[in-house]
Amino acid sequence: MNVAAEKAEKLSNIEWLGQQLRAKTANYEAGIPGTGETPVNWEDRCGAIAGLPNKESKAYASILVWGDLRDNTQQYKDLIDYIAGYLWRMVQDEIEKQRETFNMAVFCQHVARMELFYGLRPMLREYHTLKGRLVFSGIDYIEPNTYSKRYAWLGNAVELLLKELQDEIEVHVGDYRSKLKKAG
């Protein structure tokens, strides 16, 4: 096995996806391995994303691979809608128990946006206070103390959901890589 193949083996599946899909300097060397087999190219890696089982995992993989963290992309919107729907299903029981003075569906959208934003940029979380994160995300109708006591668990749920999505991506891309090796 050549050095490049060994290096590719050590990459996580998400790192492997992004290997030839991100902006880089031009490489004019022939990409044919010493074994004579055809190398994995960017089309194969795009096929791995296309082969993911659902829209939300495709969206999250695209965000992770390309690092496009802008909140105006379709992938970002798809992921926020998925997370907000998940949160909405979780708070259905909560709505029946307590009377809220705000729209809980909109609140779920805001929490989803806030947690995705800070989940993709974990280093910013320590610099922003809870009040700042809430206001930044459009949640100016709840006091930080109230959010901490009654709704912080939603942020933890989003963190777990994103971890599950990332694990799902890793598994499916790992299977895809294995199939490519067998075919090659």
KEBA-191314 format. One record per residue (C-alpha): residue number from 1; residue in one letter; x, y, z. Coordinates in pm, whole numbers. Layout:
- num, residu, east, north, up
- NUM, a, X, Y, Z
...
***
This chain:
- num, residu, east, north, up
- 1, m, 0, 0, 0
- 2, n, 141, 339, -89
- 3, v, 180, 631, 152
- 4, a, -120, 825, 17
- 5, a, -347, 523, 58
- 6, e, -225, 466, 415
- 7, k, -287, 833, 493
- 8, a, -640, 811, 349
- 9, e, -712, 505, 564
- 10, k, -641, 704, 882
- 11, l, -888, 984, 802
- 12, s, -1230, 987, 963
- 13, n, -1505, 935, 709
- 14, i, -1610, 1301, 719
- 15, e, -1247, 1410, 671
- 16, w, -1223, 1165, 380
- 17, l, -1534, 1321, 224
- 18, g, -1389, 1670, 238
- 19, q, -1045, 1566, 115
- 20, q, -1102, 1661, -250
- 21, l, -1417, 1866, -215
- 22, r, -1274, 2175, -49
- 23, a, -1082, 2457, -209
- 24, k, -715, 2368, -243
- 25, t, -407, 2442, -445
- 26, a, -382, 2277, -781
- 27, n, -208, 1940, -792
- 28, y, -99, 1837, -1140
- 29, e, 52, 1501, -1043
- 30, a, -99, 1191, -1188
- 31, g, -340, 1046, -935
- 32, i, -298, 681, -1026
- 33, p, -186, 462, -734
- 34, g, 116, 236, -773
- 35, t, -115, -64, -784
- 36, g, -272, 55, -1109
- 37, e, -621, 86, -963
- 38, t, -827, 396, -1032
- 39, p, -811, 655, -754
- 40, v, -1111, 780, -563
- 41, n, -1205, 1119, -705
- 42, w, -1437, 1400, -607
- 43, e, -1731, 1244, -793
- 44, d, -1702, 935, -572
- 45, r, -1703, 1154, -264
- 46, c, -2009, 1346, -385
- 47, g, -2172, 1006, -442
- 48, a, -2112, 928, -75
- 49, i, -2309, 1238, 25
- 50, a, -2583, 1160, -227
- 51, g, -2607, 808, -86
- 52, l, -2686, 924, 265
- 53, p, -3027, 802, 378
- 54, n, -3214, 1128, 441
- 55, k, -3225, 1500, 371
- 56, e, -3101, 1606, 714
- 57, s, -2791, 1386, 708
- 58, k, -2710, 1508, 355
- 59, a, -2750, 1867, 473
- 60, y, -2533, 1817, 781
- 61, a, -2267, 1631, 582
- 62, s, -2258, 1915, 328
- 63, i, -2219, 2173, 604
- 64, l, -1943, 1972, 774
- 65, v, -1758, 1893, 450
- 66, w, -1765, 2235, 289
- 67, g, -1759, 2431, 611
- 68, d, -2027, 2658, 472
- 69, l, -2172, 2782, 799
- 70, r, -2382, 3062, 651
- 71, d, -2739, 3049, 769
- 72, n, -2882, 3138, 429
- 73, t, -2815, 2809, 252
- 74, q, -3072, 2541, 176
- 75, q, -2870, 2284, 375
- 76, y, -2874, 2507, 682
- 77, k, -3250, 2562, 646
- 78, d, -3317, 2190, 602
- 79, l, -3116, 2109, 913
- 80, i, -3285, 2379, 1126
- 81, d, -3628, 2262, 1011
- 82, y, -3540, 1904, 1103
- 83, i, -3408, 2004, 1448
- 84, a, -3706, 2233, 1515
- 85, g, -3947, 1954, 1421
- 86, y, -3764, 1720, 1655
- 87, l, -3784, 1976, 1938
- 88, w, -4150, 2043, 1862
- 89, r, -4232, 1673, 1904
- 90, m, -4041, 1672, 2232
- 91, v, -4225, 1971, 2382
- 92, q, -4577, 1857, 2291
- 93, d, -4627, 1713, 2642
- 94, e, -4479, 2027, 2796
- 95, i, -4734, 2245, 2615
- 96, e, -5025, 2049, 2756
- 97, k, -4891, 2076, 3113
- 98, q, -4806, 2444, 3115
- 99, r, -4955, 2746, 2957
- 100, e, -4698, 2941, 2757
- 101, t, -4727, 3306, 2660
- 102, f, -4528, 3261, 2340
- 103, n, -4551, 3052, 2026
- 104, m, -4376, 2725, 2107
- 105, a, -4324, 2633, 1738
- 106, v, -4137, 2958, 1679
- 107, f, -3945, 2904, 2002
- 108, c, -3834, 2559, 1875
- 109, q, -3710, 2722, 1551
- 110, h, -3513, 2978, 1752
- 111, v, -3360, 2714, 1981
- 112, a, -3270, 2500, 1678
- 113, r, -3100, 2796, 1509
- 114, m, -2914, 2892, 1828
- 115, e, -2792, 2542, 1906
- 116, l, -2687, 2469, 1546
- 117, f, -2502, 2801, 1524
- 118, y, -2309, 2740, 1846
- 119, g, -2273, 2368, 1775
- 120, l, -2087, 2451, 1454
- 121, r, -1883, 2721, 1631
- 122, p, -1815, 2580, 1980
- 123, m, -1537, 2830, 2051
- 124, l, -1788, 3118, 2040
- 125, r, -2009, 2969, 2312
- 126, e, -1765, 3059, 2589
- 127, y, -1743, 3422, 2472
- 128, h, -2118, 3483, 2462
- 129, t, -2335, 3492, 2771
- 130, l, -2659, 3297, 2775
- 131, k, -2853, 3622, 2747
- 132, g, -2643, 3724, 2447
- 133, r, -2696, 3385, 2278
- 134, l, -3071, 3404, 2338
- 135, v, -3109, 3758, 2205
- 136, f, -2882, 3682, 1910
- 137, s, -3109, 3389, 1822
- 138, g, -3431, 3590, 1852
- 139, i, -3532, 3460, 2195
- 140, d, -3574, 3794, 2366
- 141, y, -3909, 3700, 2519
- 142, i, -3761, 3467, 2787
- 143, e, -3529, 3559, 3069
- 144, p, -3201, 3364, 3075
- 145, n, -3283, 3230, 3421
- 146, t, -3616, 3092, 3296
- 147, y, -3448, 2939, 2993
- 148, s, -3182, 2775, 3213
- 149, k, -3439, 2624, 3447
- 150, r, -3708, 2518, 3202
- 151, y, -3563, 2483, 2853
- 152, a, -3188, 2416, 2872
- 153, w, -3263, 2047, 2818
- 154, l, -3367, 2133, 2461
- 155, g, -3012, 2251, 2390
- 156, n, -2877, 1923, 2525
- 157, a, -3123, 1733, 2304
- 158, v, -3000, 1923, 1997
- 159, e, -2639, 1845, 2087
- 160, l, -2723, 1474, 2108
- 161, l, -2921, 1489, 1784
- 162, l, -2629, 1647, 1597
- 163, k, -2395, 1382, 1740
- 164, e, -2633, 1108, 1621
- 165, l, -2647, 1263, 1274
- 166, q, -2268, 1281, 1262
- 167, d, -2243, 916, 1368
- 168, e, -2498, 821, 1101
- 169, i, -2290, 1002, 839
- 170, e, -1970, 830, 958
- 171, v, -2132, 485, 935
- 172, h, -2285, 534, 590
- 173, v, -1972, 692, 444
- 174, g, -1764, 411, 598
- 175, d, -1985, 156, 423
- 176, y, -1954, 354, 99
- 177, r, -1574, 360, 129
- 178, s, -1569, -16, 186
- 179, k, -1777, -72, -127
- 180, l, -1538, 152, -326
- 181, k, -1239, -52, -207
- 182, k, -1407, -379, -306
- 183, a, -1507, -241, -647
- 184, g, -1157, -102, -712
***
